Each structure stands twice: as C-alpha cells, then as structure tokens.
Amino acid sequence: MASSGNTLGQSSLRRRSLHEEVADCVRTMIIEGELKEGERINEPALCKQLDISRTPLREALKVLNSEGIVTIEPNRGARVAVITPEEIREHFEIICSLERRAAELTAERATAADLEQLTRLQQQLEGYHQAQDKQHYFEINQHIHRLIIELAGNDTLIQLHHQLMNKVSRGRYLAIDFHHRWDESVAEHQALLEALKAGDGDRAGRILAEHVMHTGNLLVQELEQKQQKAG
C-alpha cells in the first residue's frame, strides 16, 4: 500500500479521540483511492503507516463500517465497501432534496460575511480548477457544500446530510475525473453563488439540485458501465 504521508501520534488525543482522527484519515485514503474498492485492509501495515496501535484502528473501522464505507467480516477483518449504482442513485436523490432546501434557506439567512466567505471559497475553487489540483479542489468543493448546509441553520438537515455525504464522498471525488463535468461544476458553483447573493432562494435551490443530480447521474452511468464490463 502506498504511503499517504499521514501519521497520527498520541498528541491527537488532546484535540479529539484518537479513533476519530484515525477514521478521518482512513476515510480520506478510501475517498482518494489509496485504499481501493473491495481491497482488504491490512491492519498491521496501516497501524505502522499511521503510527498507532490496533485498538484505535479497529474502533475507527467500526465507525467507517457504520457509515457504509467499509464492511467488517467476522474473523476476516475489514474490506473497503463496493459502491453500487443503486446506492449512489438512492443517496443522491436524498442529498439533492437536502441541498436544495439548504440553498433556499441559506439565500434567506446568509449574512454579508457569510456571502463573502462563499465568494472567497469560490475563488479558491476556480484557482484549483485552473491548476488541475484535484485534491485541493475536492476539499474546497466539499467545504462549500458543507457551509451552505450549515448556513441553513437546521440541525436535523445538517446531521442527515453529514451521514449521507460520508457514503458518497468517494463517488464525488471520482466525478472530478470527468473533465467536462469538472468544468461544468465550476460554472454551476458560480451561478449558485450569484443566486445566493441575490437572495433568490428558488433559483439557488434549483441550481444546486440540478448540480447534485447531474453528478449523481454521471456516477450511476459510470458504475453501470463498469458492472457491464465486469459481467
């Protein structure tokens, strides 16, 4: 397994529990493809790479199992979960509804400072797109989506969105490889920002819903094609 350059020392305990830090790290490795779909997780090697003991890793894997990112097989350990077209379709349908409502609420509730923050993030997004920096583009993209959800000011919506986003983040990262989609996505984000600045909740909600479903539909098509080739 290639090294991610990530190490986690005991100092992590001063910020969050160690297994939460480990879960974040392993989740990122899965999202970015360092740990491949269907791959069995080599616990001793991963412990050595992250400079941790087996206990926090196993607790982290339980968290990721609950999120549907890994599967734990009795007496056989953990394996990176396989994404299916059906799961992606179902999850994106719900995320689409959640983000649409969040955009509508954010258009009503966002302050000038909130909109300025979104503007700065959009500028960073465009910069990473121009530089073809996939990793940082994805991080900023995720940040923008999370911020819009948070600015909606609805705790239940935030919790539901967080749970589902963990399940589809790997797919959203893969979507960046569709270069025409990458270009479209940047333009859609700019249109969304303009609608939010105008306080037009209906337009913002519609733009974000179409943006999310477009990505979801492309992923479903890609996964269905992979299944057909494998079959």
Secondary structure, DSSP 8 states (H G I E B T S, - for coil): ----S----GGGGGTS-HHHHHHHHHHHHHHTTSS-TT-B--HHHHHHHHT--HHHHHHHHHHHHHTTSEEEETTTEEEE----HHHHHHHHHHHHHHHHHHHHHHHHH--HHHHHHHHHHHHHHHHHHHTT-HHHHHHHHHHHHHHHHHHTT-HHHHHHHHHHHHHHHHHHHHHTTSHHHHHHHHHHHHHHHHHHHTT-HHHHHHHHHHHHHHHHHHHHHHHHHHHHHH-
